[in-house]
Amino acid sequence: MSRPLTRITYVEDEPDIRAVAQIALAELGGFTVDVCGSGAEALARAPAFKPDMIVLDVMMPVMDGIETYRAIKADSRLAHAPVVFMTARVQSHEVENYKAIGVRGVIPKPFDPLTLSDQVRAMWQDCQSDRSAA
């Protein structure tokens, strides 16, 4: 039996997108969400927050999503958490590259706030199914 998704670290540098996603995930989806404005902030806060899943923007200044992803996977306190990218960079070769490094899913931007929680839950279920099949 899979455990429910309850805690999400959401990383996005754009304040407007961050606000909409937070409302979509917390208010509509019922998740406990820790919202971070940068990869560095997420790496500093996520170990204490203990997210079940991390939703991560790709295009961020200083430390982009791929660098942040690699740092998350190198941290033994976070490596267990599946990472989903939320990005406008969704050409097939880009998505293939994300999946090749281990990203569990890609949510295209712009996203629909009304369906965001369902998309995240579906990706969580896929991760749980993969774990029980292994």
Backbone torsions as a table, in degrees:
resi	resn	phi	psi	omega
1	MET	NA	133.8	-177.8
2	SER	-84.5	148.8	177.6
3	ARG	-85.6	152.2	-177.6
4	PRO	-75.1	151.6	173.4
5	LEU	-81.6	122.2	179.4
6	THR	-126.4	-33.2	-172.0
7	ARG	-118.3	123.9	-178.7
8	ILE	-126.5	130.2	166.7
9	THR	-93.8	124.9	-179.6
10	TYR	-115.5	125.7	-174.9
11	VAL	-119.5	117.9	-177.0
12	GLU	-154.9	130.5	-178.3
13	ASP	-84.2	-20.3	-178.5
14	GLU	-86.6	116.8	-176.0
15	PRO	-57.3	-39.7	-178.5
16	ASP	-66.4	-43.9	178.9
17	ILE	-65.6	-41.7	179.0
18	ARG	-57.4	-44.9	-177.7
19	ALA	-64.8	-45.1	-179.5
20	VAL	-64.6	-44.6	-179.5
21	ALA	-65.2	-38.7	178.7
22	GLN	-61.4	-44.5	178.0
23	ILE	-62.6	-45.0	-178.6
24	ALA	-61.4	-43.0	-176.4
25	LEU	-79.7	-42.7	-175.8
26	ALA	-83.4	-52.6	-175.1
27	GLU	-76.4	-48.4	-178.5
28	LEU	-81.6	-39.1	-175.5
29	GLY	-88.6	-20.9	179.4
30	GLY	78.9	14.4	179.8
31	PHE	-83.8	155.4	167.1
32	THR	-87.7	119.3	-171.4
33	VAL	-121.4	129.8	170.7
34	ASP	-105.0	114.7	-174.9
35	VAL	-98.8	127.6	-179.2
36	CYS	-122.4	144.1	-177.3
37	GLY	-93.6	-2.8	-179.9
38	SER	-158.0	164.2	176.4
39	GLY	-62.4	-41.6	-179.8
40	ALA	-62.5	-41.2	178.4
41	GLU	-63.3	-42.4	178.9
42	ALA	-62.6	-43.6	-179.8
43	LEU	-64.9	-31.5	178.8
44	ALA	-76.1	-36.1	-173.1
45	ARG	-97.8	-31.2	-173.0
46	ALA	-61.0	-38.3	-179.8
47	PRO	-58.0	-39.4	178.4
48	ALA	-74.3	-33.5	-179.6
49	PHE	-72.3	-31.5	179.7
50	LYS	58.6	63.1	-178.4
51	PRO	-69.8	149.2	170.4
52	ASP	-76.3	-35.3	-176.4
53	MET	-144.6	152.6	176.9
54	ILE	-121.7	126.2	176.5
55	VAL	-107.9	124.2	-164.0
56	LEU	-133.1	128.5	172.5
57	ASP	-70.0	149.9	178.7
58	VAL	-90.8	-48.2	-174.2
59	MET	-91.6	95.9	177.7
60	MET	-132.6	149.2	177.8
61	PRO	-72.4	161.9	177.3
62	VAL	67.0	-68.5	-179.2
63	MET	-123.5	105.2	-176.8
64	ASP	-75.4	177.9	-176.4
65	GLY	-62.7	-36.9	-179.4
66	ILE	-68.5	-42.8	176.2
67	GLU	-62.2	-42.4	179.1
68	THR	-63.5	-44.0	178.4
69	TYR	-56.4	-48.0	-178.4
70	ARG	-62.3	-38.7	178.3
71	ALA	-68.0	-37.2	176.8
72	ILE	-62.1	-46.9	-177.4
73	LYS	-70.1	-21.4	177.5
74	ALA	-84.0	-11.8	-178.8
75	ASP	-95.3	114.2	-176.0
76	SER	-60.6	-22.3	178.9
77	ARG	-77.8	-16.5	-175.9
78	LEU	-120.0	-16.3	-171.0
79	ALA	-56.3	-26.8	-178.6
80	HIS	-70.5	-24.6	-172.3
81	ALA	-77.6	123.9	174.4
82	PRO	-64.6	144.9	-179.4
83	VAL	-115.2	132.5	176.3
84	VAL	-117.6	133.7	175.2
85	PHE	-91.0	140.7	170.9
86	MET	-119.4	113.4	-169.6
87	THR	-155.5	157.0	171.9
88	ALA	-85.1	-11.7	-179.9
89	ARG	-87.7	86.3	-174.1
90	VAL	-126.9	26.9	172.5
91	GLN	-66.1	153.7	-171.7
92	SER	-56.1	-40.6	-179.7
93	HIS	-67.5	-31.4	177.4
94	GLU	-69.2	-45.7	179.2
95	VAL	-62.5	-40.7	176.6
96	GLU	-59.7	-41.7	178.4
97	ASN	-63.9	-41.2	178.4
98	TYR	-61.9	-47.1	-178.4
99	LYS	-65.3	-34.0	-179.3
100	ALA	-64.1	-30.7	178.5
101	ILE	-87.6	-7.2	175.0
102	GLY	114.2	3.7	177.2
103	VAL	-63.7	135.6	-172.0
104	ARG	-84.4	-15.6	179.1
105	GLY	-175.6	166.1	-180.0
106	VAL	-134.4	126.1	175.5
107	ILE	-107.2	118.9	-178.1
108	PRO	-71.8	143.2	169.6
109	LYS	-100.3	143.7	-2.0
110	PRO	-70.7	145.5	-179.3
111	PHE	-101.3	161.1	176.9
112	ASP	-94.5	113.2	-178.6
113	PRO	-58.1	-28.6	-178.5
114	LEU	-74.0	-22.7	-179.3
115	THR	-112.7	-2.0	-176.4
116	LEU	-57.0	-47.5	-178.8
117	SER	-61.5	-39.0	177.9
118	ASP	-65.8	-39.2	177.7
119	GLN	-63.0	-44.6	-179.7
120	VAL	-64.7	-43.6	178.3
121	ARG	-61.2	-40.7	179.6
122	ALA	-63.8	-40.8	177.9
123	MET	-66.7	-36.7	176.0
124	TRP	-62.2	-45.4	179.3
125	GLN	-60.8	-40.8	176.6
126	ASP	-59.8	-42.7	178.8
127	CYS	-64.1	-42.0	179.4
128	GLN	-65.6	-39.8	177.1
129	SER	-62.8	-42.2	178.4
130	ASP	-62.7	-38.3	179.1
131	ARG	-66.2	-42.5	-178.0
132	SER	-74.7	-22.8	177.1
133	ALA	-78.5	-23.1	-177.0
134	ALA	-77.9	NA	NA
